[in-house]
Amino acid sequence: MRASWISKADWFIIVFDLTNKKTLTEDAAEWFTEISSLKSREERNVLLVGNKGDLNIDIEVTGLEALEWAEERGIEYLEVSAKSYDSVVKAFNKVLKMDCAKNNEKVQEFSIVVCGGGETGKSAISVQFYRGVSISTVSNI
């Protein structure tokens, strides 16, 4: 089932928990491997997102470690806190900018899959983003 929606998706946000190294070295690695096995390099559109950046004391993965992990795989990296709407929007805006750059600045419809291991905050990131979009859309009417 995962293979089916991976093959249909345009973009992937792989979320890991900055306070739990295993979520990068095992969970994110597993997701990246599976995406890579189903998508060619040209079709593999991935943003690695380190969540829980607000928990400075408990950090197990530094920004440099995460950036190096992402660069080794040819993907972008961004650090967020799902507690902050502005921070979460940066991740989705980054995907939008990368998609526009890839498509000669043309905005087009695309799908995003937010994935990662358990307890990484992927649901919180999605809910925070959609809540903000809904609130902004309603307030602009």
Z-matrix of the N, CA and C atoms (Angstrom, degrees):
N
C 1 1.438
C 2 1.539 1 110.81
N 3 1.343 2 115.96 1 -43.87
C 4 1.462 3 119.15 2 178.16
C 5 1.515 4 110.71 3 -58.97
N 6 1.318 5 116.41 4 -41.18
C 7 1.465 6 120.68 5 -179.03
C 8 1.523 7 110.92 6 -60.06
N 9 1.313 8 117.14 7 -36.41
C 10 1.460 9 121.37 8 -178.85
C 11 1.527 10 111.31 9 -64.01
N 12 1.335 11 117.39 10 -49.90
C 13 1.465 12 116.56 11 -178.44
C 14 1.510 13 112.97 12 -78.30
N 15 1.327 14 118.12 13 -22.35
C 16 1.471 15 119.15 14 173.26
C 17 1.529 16 109.32 15 -65.94
N 18 1.321 17 116.37 16 -43.81
C 19 1.463 18 119.40 17 -178.01
C 20 1.532 19 111.91 18 -66.96
N 21 1.345 20 117.97 19 -24.25
C 22 1.464 21 121.40 20 -179.74
C 23 1.527 22 113.32 21 -89.67
N 24 1.323 23 117.84 22 -19.45
C 25 1.467 24 121.13 23 -174.78
C 26 1.525 25 111.78 24 -77.79
N 27 1.334 26 114.77 25 152.04
C 28 1.466 27 121.01 26 178.09
C 29 1.523 28 112.17 27 -94.43
N 30 1.337 29 116.48 28 -39.82
C 31 1.457 30 122.16 29 -175.49
C 32 1.523 31 110.36 30 -132.91
N 33 1.330 32 114.83 31 152.49
C 34 1.460 33 121.27 32 178.88
C 35 1.518 34 109.35 33 -131.50
N 36 1.311 35 115.74 34 131.68
C 37 1.453 36 121.66 35 169.66
C 38 1.517 37 105.12 36 -109.70
N 39 1.330 38 115.73 37 109.03
C 40 1.472 39 120.36 38 177.91
C 41 1.521 40 107.34 39 -93.20
N 42 1.334 41 115.58 40 117.05
C 43 1.457 42 121.93 41 -176.43
C 44 1.525 43 109.44 42 -100.88
N 45 1.332 44 115.34 43 135.16
C 46 1.459 45 120.20 44 171.52
C 47 1.523 46 108.14 45 -132.08
N 48 1.320 47 115.49 46 162.62
C 49 1.463 48 123.32 47 -176.35
C 50 1.528 49 108.54 48 -97.07
N 51 1.324 50 116.80 49 117.07
C 52 1.470 51 121.15 50 -179.88
C 53 1.530 52 112.87 51 -61.02
N 54 1.331 53 117.60 52 -18.17
C 55 1.467 54 121.10 53 -179.38
C 56 1.527 55 112.53 54 -95.02
N 57 1.341 56 116.85 55 5.43
C 58 1.460 57 121.09 56 -178.65
C 59 1.532 58 109.29 57 -143.28
N 60 1.311 59 116.59 58 98.17
C 61 1.471 60 122.43 59 -174.39
C 62 1.536 61 112.94 60 -56.71
N 63 1.327 62 116.79 61 -34.00
C 64 1.468 63 121.80 62 -179.62
C 65 1.532 64 111.88 63 -58.78
N 66 1.321 65 116.52 64 -31.23
C 67 1.465 66 118.74 65 -178.91
C 68 1.527 67 111.98 66 -69.12
N 69 1.328 68 116.60 67 -19.23
C 70 1.466 69 120.61 68 173.49
C 71 1.523 70 110.14 69 -92.41
N 72 1.330 71 116.17 70 -55.07
C 73 1.468 72 120.41 71 -172.06
C 74 1.529 73 113.92 72 -69.52
N 75 1.325 74 116.94 73 -25.96
C 76 1.470 75 119.54 74 179.57
C 77 1.533 76 112.08 75 -111.95
N 78 1.334 77 116.77 76 -58.92
C 79 1.463 78 120.17 77 -173.22
C 80 1.530 79 112.62 78 -67.51
N 81 1.323 80 117.37 79 -52.98
C 82 1.467 81 120.05 80 179.56
C 83 1.524 82 110.62 81 -63.42
N 84 1.323 83 115.86 82 -37.77
C 85 1.467 84 119.85 83 178.53
C 86 1.526 85 110.82 84 -62.38
N 87 1.327 86 116.56 85 -40.66
C 88 1.471 87 120.61 86 178.54
C 89 1.530 88 111.01 87 -64.07
N 90 1.329 89 116.46 88 -44.79
C 91 1.461 90 119.80 89 178.14
C 92 1.528 91 111.16 90 -62.39
N 93 1.319 92 116.54 91 -44.74
C 94 1.464 93 119.39 92 -178.80
C 95 1.532 94 110.49 93 -62.91
N 96 1.315 95 117.15 94 -41.45
C 97 1.462 96 121.30 95 178.74
C 98 1.527 97 110.99 96 -61.99
N 99 1.329 98 116.29 97 -43.85
C 100 1.463 99 119.53 98 -179.87
C 101 1.529 100 111.30 99 -66.31
N 102 1.315 101 117.33 100 -43.35
C 103 1.466 102 120.72 101 177.45
C 104 1.527 103 109.71 102 -60.86
N 105 1.325 104 116.47 103 -43.87
C 106 1.471 105 121.61 104 -178.89
C 107 1.515 106 112.20 105 -64.18
N 108 1.326 107 116.61 106 -31.19
C 109 1.464 108 119.23 107 -179.60
C 110 1.531 109 111.67 108 -75.35
N 111 1.334 110 116.65 109 -19.43
C 112 1.470 111 120.25 110 -176.94
C 113 1.527 112 113.47 111 -108.87
N 114 1.318 113 116.76 112 -12.34
C 115 1.468 114 120.88 113 -178.24
C 116 1.522 115 109.52 114 -125.84
N 117 1.336 116 115.95 115 139.33
C 118 1.462 117 118.80 116 174.94
C 119 1.528 118 108.20 117 -70.55
N 120 1.306 119 117.04 118 166.51
C 121 1.471 120 120.78 119 -179.75
C 122 1.536 121 111.22 120 -56.55
N 123 1.329 122 116.62 121 -38.66
C 124 1.469 123 120.83 122 179.93
C 125 1.528 124 111.39 123 -69.25
N 126 1.325 125 117.43 124 -30.89
C 127 1.470 126 121.76 125 -178.92
C 128 1.525 127 112.38 126 -89.51
N 129 1.309 128 117.01 127 -10.22
C 130 1.472 129 121.78 128 -174.64
C 131 1.526 130 109.36 129 -84.53
N 132 1.304 131 115.98 130 96.85
C 133 1.455 132 123.10 131 -178.12
C 134 1.522 133 108.03 132 -110.15
N 135 1.324 134 115.90 133 103.03
C 136 1.466 135 120.40 134 -171.92
C 137 1.524 136 110.50 135 -132.17
N 138 1.337 137 114.67 136 137.36
C 139 1.454 138 122.31 137 170.38
C 140 1.521 139 106.80 138 -119.77
N 141 1.311 140 117.33 139 123.74
C 142 1.458 141 122.56 140 175.33
C 143 1.519 142 107.65 141 -87.73
N 144 1.337 143 117.11 142 127.98
C 145 1.459 144 121.52 143 -177.78
C 146 1.527 145 109.34 144 -123.23
N 147 1.332 146 115.16 145 119.98
C 148 1.459 147 121.47 146 173.91
C 149 1.516 148 108.61 147 -89.90
N 150 1.331 149 117.14 148 116.98
C 151 1.457 150 121.69 149 -177.47
C 152 1.530 151 110.63 150 -101.47
N 153 1.312 152 115.29 151 164.23
C 154 1.462 153 125.05 152 179.18
C 155 1.531 154 111.25 153 74.91
N 156 1.331 155 115.20 154 33.15
C 157 1.455 156 121.57 155 178.31
C 158 1.518 157 112.94 156 -64.35
N 159 1.329 158 116.87 157 -13.72
C 160 1.461 159 120.99 158 178.83
C 161 1.528 160 112.80 159 -79.33
N 162 1.330 161 117.53 160 -11.41
C 163 1.467 162 121.86 161 -177.60
C 164 1.526 163 110.44 162 -96.12
N 165 1.314 164 117.06 163 62.47
C 166 1.471 165 123.56 164 -173.21
C 167 1.522 166 114.04 165 -53.27
N 168 1.307 167 118.00 166 -39.31
C 169 1.471 168 121.45 167 -175.83
C 170 1.528 169 112.24 168 -65.72
N 171 1.336 170 116.69 169 -34.90
C 172 1.463 171 121.14 170 -173.02
C 173 1.528 172 114.71 171 -96.13
N 174 1.305 173 119.02 172 8.75
C 175 1.470 174 122.03 173 -175.38
C 176 1.533 175 111.19 174 -62.33
N 177 1.350 176 115.17 175 128.10
C 178 1.472 177 122.01 176 175.26
C 179 1.529 178 111.68 177 -108.66
N 180 1.331 179 116.22 178 -18.80
C 181 1.466 180 121.02 179 -179.55
C 182 1.528 181 107.35 180 -121.60
N 183 1.320 182 116.73 181 118.55
C 184 1.465 183 119.80 182 178.87
C 185 1.530 184 109.99 183 -77.42
N 186 1.316 185 114.77 184 160.83
C 187 1.453 186 119.65 185 176.55
C 188 1.518 187 111.81 186 -58.84
N 189 1.329 188 116.62 187 -37.50
C 190 1.463 189 121.14 188 179.21
C 191 1.521 190 111.43 189 -65.51
N 192 1.338 191 117.21 190 -43.13
C 193 1.474 192 120.38 191 177.81
C 194 1.528 193 110.95 192 -60.47
N 195 1.321 194 116.39 193 -45.10
C 196 1.462 195 120.99 194 -179.29
C 197 1.527 196 110.87 195 -65.56
N 198 1.321 197 116.29 196 -42.35
C 199 1.459 198 120.55 197 178.66
C 200 1.527 199 110.89 198 -61.92
N 201 1.324 200 117.30 199 -44.36
C 202 1.471 201 120.84 200 178.09
C 203 1.523 202 110.85 201 -62.41
N 204 1.337 203 117.53 202 -41.71
C 205 1.468 204 122.53 203 178.42
C 206 1.525 205 108.89 204 -58.96
N 207 1.326 206 116.49 205 -46.31
C 208 1.461 207 121.14 206 -179.31
C 209 1.529 208 111.31 207 -65.79
N 210 1.323 209 116.94 208 -46.13
C 211 1.468 210 120.44 209 -178.66
C 212 1.524 211 111.88 210 -62.15
N 213 1.336 212 117.62 211 -36.88
C 214 1.474 213 120.96 212 176.93
C 215 1.524 214 111.55 213 -59.97
N 216 1.320 215 116.41 214 -25.80
C 217 1.459 216 121.53 215 -177.92
C 218 1.528 217 112.47 216 -104.01
N 219 1.329 218 116.05 217 1.47
C 220 1.460 219 120.17 218 177.94
C 221 1.515 220 114.22 219 72.28
N 222 1.336 221 117.21 220 32.04
C 223 1.458 222 120.82 221 -179.82
C 224 1.527 223 110.07 222 -124.58
N 225 1.317 224 116.23 223 166.91
C 226 1.463 225 123.06 224 -179.72
C 227 1.523 226 109.82 225 -88.31
N 228 1.342 227 115.90 226 157.74
C 229 1.465 228 121.75 227 178.10
C 230 1.521 229 110.25 228 -131.78
N 231 1.340 230 115.19 229 143.64
C 232 1.457 231 122.13 230 177.12
C 233 1.522 232 108.57 231 -147.01
N 234 1.322 233 116.47 232 140.72
C 235 1.467 234 121.97 233 177.74
C 236 1.522 235 109.33 234 -104.54
N 237 1.348 236 116.58 235 135.28
C 238 1.465 237 121.14 236 -178.95
C 239 1.525 238 110.40 237 -138.52
N 240 1.320 239 114.12 238 173.47
C 241 1.458 240 122.67 239 167.23
C 242 1.518 241 106.13 240 -130.66
N 243 1.324 242 117.29 241 120.95
C 244 1.467 243 120.85 242 -179.13
C 245 1.524 244 111.63 243 -63.38
N 246 1.324 245 117.36 244 -12.87
C 247 1.466 246 120.77 245 177.49
C 248 1.529 247 111.69 246 -73.84
N 249 1.314 248 116.91 247 -16.56
C 250 1.467 249 121.40 248 -175.82
C 251 1.529 250 110.45 249 -113.78
N 252 1.317 251 116.37 250 117.12
C 253 1.458 252 120.75 251 178.47
C 254 1.528 253 111.17 252 -58.29
N 255 1.332 254 116.94 253 -45.07
C 256 1.469 255 120.79 254 -178.62
C 257 1.523 256 111.25 255 -58.38
N 258 1.308 257 116.35 256 -41.06
C 259 1.454 258 121.95 257 179.86
C 260 1.531 259 110.78 258 -63.87
N 261 1.321 260 116.30 259 -43.92
C 262 1.469 261 121.61 260 -179.25
C 263 1.526 262 110.69 261 -66.76
N 264 1.314 263 116.85 262 -40.94
C 265 1.461 264 120.59 263 179.69
C 266 1.526 265 110.48 264 -60.76
N 267 1.334 266 117.09 265 -33.53
C 268 1.472 267 120.32 266 178.03
C 269 1.529 268 110.97 267 -57.57
N 270 1.325 269 116.82 268 -38.98
C 271 1.473 270 120.15 269 179.92
C 272 1.528 271 110.50 270 -64.34
N 273 1.320 272 116.94 271 -47.54
C 274 1.461 273 119.83 272 -179.07
C 275 1.535 274 111.13 273 -69.56
N 276 1.316 275 117.35 274 -36.10
C 277 1.469 276 120.22 275 175.55
C 278 1.525 277 111.17 276 -64.47
N 279 1.328 278 116.17 277 -37.08
C 280 1.473 279 120.31 278 178.38
C 281 1.528 280 109.62 279 -62.40
N 282 1.334 281 116.82 280 -43.03
C 283 1.464 282 120.40 281 177.82
C 284 1.534 283 109.59 282 -62.27
N 285 1.321 284 117.24 283 -44.34
C 286 1.462 285 121.21 284 178.77
C 287 1.527 286 110.89 285 -59.42
N 288 1.328 287 117.43 286 -45.57
C 289 1.469 288 121.20 287 179.45
C 290 1.529 289 111.26 288 -64.23
N 291 1.348 290 116.43 289 -41.31
C 292 1.471 291 119.41 290 179.17
C 293 1.522 292 110.32 291 -65.59
N 294 1.339 293 117.26 292 -37.89
C 295 1.462 294 120.37 293 178.95
C 296 1.524 295 110.67 294 -66.66
N 297 1.331 296 116.81 295 -43.15
C 298 1.472 297 120.50 296 178.45
C 299 1.527 298 110.56 297 -62.01
N 300 1.320 299 116.87 298 -42.95
C 301 1.467 300 120.78 299 179.36
C 302 1.525 301 110.63 300 -62.55
N 303 1.309 302 115.74 301 -39.63
C 304 1.464 303 120.50 302 -178.60
C 305 1.526 304 111.31 303 -70.35
N 306 1.327 305 116.56 304 -28.23
C 307 1.468 306 121.86 305 -176.83
C 308 1.525 307 112.25 306 -109.29
N 309 1.321 308 116.43 307 36.14
C 310 1.473 309 122.23 308 176.45
C 311 1.528 310 112.69 309 53.60
N 312 1.329 311 114.93 310 45.19
C 313 1.466 312 122.99 311 175.57
C 314 1.526 313 114.39 312 66.39
N 315 1.326 314 118.04 313 12.35
C 316 1.469 315 121.01 314 176.92
C 317 1.526 316 108.74 315 -89.58
N 318 1.323 317 115.64 316 127.83
C 319 1.458 318 120.30 317 176.03
C 320 1.515 319 107.75 318 -83.33
N 321 1.315 320 115.53 319 129.02
C 322 1.455 321 119.92 320 178.98
C 323 1.524 322 108.66 321 -141.05
N 324 1.298 323 115.35 322 164.90
C 325 1.462 324 119.91 323 179.41
C 326 1.526 325 109.32 324 -73.11
N 327 1.328 326 116.01 325 138.13
C 328 1.453 327 120.48 326 176.47
C 329 1.523 328 109.33 327 -152.08
N 330 1.325 329 115.29 328 161.65
C 331 1.465 330 120.03 329 -179.54
C 332 1.524 331 109.95 330 -106.59
N 333 1.330 332 114.45 331 146.72
C 334 1.462 333 121.13 332 178.45
C 335 1.526 334 108.21 333 -123.53
N 336 1.313 335 116.32 334 131.30
C 337 1.456 336 122.12 335 173.19
C 338 1.525 337 107.06 336 -107.43
N 339 1.332 338 116.05 337 124.37
C 340 1.462 339 121.35 338 175.23
C 341 1.525 340 105.64 339 -99.12
N 342 1.334 341 116.60 340 118.41
C 343 1.459 342 120.30 341 -174.00
C 344 1.525 343 110.55 342 -136.89
N 345 1.318 344 115.78 343 169.60
C 346 1.454 345 121.78 344 -179.94
C 347 1.514 346 109.92 345 154.43
N 348 1.306 347 116.88 346 178.99
C 349 1.453 348 121.68 347 179.74
C 350 1.520 349 111.82 348 -73.90
N 351 1.330 350 115.57 349 176.46
C 352 1.461 351 121.21 350 178.74
C 353 1.514 352 111.84 351 -67.94
N 354 1.321 353 115.57 352 149.64
C 355 1.468 354 123.10 353 175.75
C 356 1.530 355 114.04 354 63.44
N 357 1.329 356 116.93 355 25.53
C 358 1.468 357 119.22 356 179.23
C 359 1.520 358 112.38 357 -93.18
N 360 1.327 359 116.72 358 -17.04
C 361 1.454 360 120.92 359 -178.86
C 362 1.512 361 113.70 360 98.12
N 363 1.345 362 117.45 361 13.39
C 364 1.466 363 119.14 362 -178.36
C 365 1.524 364 112.05 363 -62.69
N 366 1.335 365 117.43 364 -37.84
C 367 1.473 366 120.02 365 177.38
C 368 1.524 367 110.43 366 -67.32
N 369 1.323 368 117.05 367 -42.63
C 370 1.471 369 120.80 368 179.64
C 371 1.530 370 110.75 369 -61.51
N 372 1.319 371 116.71 370 -39.17
C 373 1.466 372 120.83 371 178.23
C 374 1.523 373 109.97 372 -63.54
N 375 1.330 374 116.73 373 -46.12
C 376 1.469 375 120.63 374 -179.73
C 377 1.524 376 111.25 375 -63.65
N 378 1.333 377 116.82 376 -46.83
C 379 1.466 378 120.99 377 -179.16
C 380 1.531 379 110.29 378 -63.29
N 381 1.318 380 116.97 379 -43.69
C 382 1.474 381 120.83 380 -179.83
C 383 1.528 382 110.09 381 -59.92
N 384 1.329 383 116.89 382 -42.99
C 385 1.456 384 120.89 383 179.92
C 386 1.528 385 110.90 384 -65.45
N 387 1.329 386 116.69 385 -51.52
C 388 1.464 387 119.99 386 -177.20
C 389 1.521 388 112.09 387 -65.27
N 390 1.310 389 117.51 388 -36.19
C 391 1.461 390 120.67 389 177.02
C 392 1.526 391 109.15 390 -61.22
N 393 1.305 392 117.38 391 -46.33
C 394 1.461 393 121.47 392 179.69
C 395 1.506 394 112.68 393 -64.40
N 396 1.338 395 116.81 394 -40.23
C 397 1.457 396 120.12 395 178.91
C 398 1.518 397 109.56 396 -64.63
N 399 1.328 398 116.87 397 -44.11
C 400 1.467 399 120.36 398 -179.54
C 401 1.518 400 110.85 399 -63.56
N 402 1.315 401 116.93 400 -43.68
C 403 1.468 402 120.84 401 -179.39
C 404 1.526 403 109.98 402 -64.43
N 405 1.340 404 117.87 403 -45.14
C 406 1.463 405 119.32 404 179.95
C 407 1.515 406 111.27 405 -65.60
N 408 1.322 407 117.27 406 -38.63
C 409 1.461 408 120.50 407 -178.90
C 410 1.520 409 109.70 408 -64.67
N 411 1.318 410 117.08 409 -46.09
C 412 1.460 411 121.35 410 -179.26
C 413 1.519 412 110.72 411 -65.09
N 414 1.320 413 118.05 412 -42.42
C 415 1.459 414 120.23 413 -177.11
C 416 1.527 415 112.58 414 -70.44
N 417 1.323 416 117.05 415 -18.59
C 418 1.478 417 120.01 416 179.46
C 419 1.523 418 112.93 417 -89.49
N 420 1.315 419 117.93 418 -1.50
C 421 1.480 420 121.12 419 -178.03
C 422 1.507 421 109.94 420 -82.33
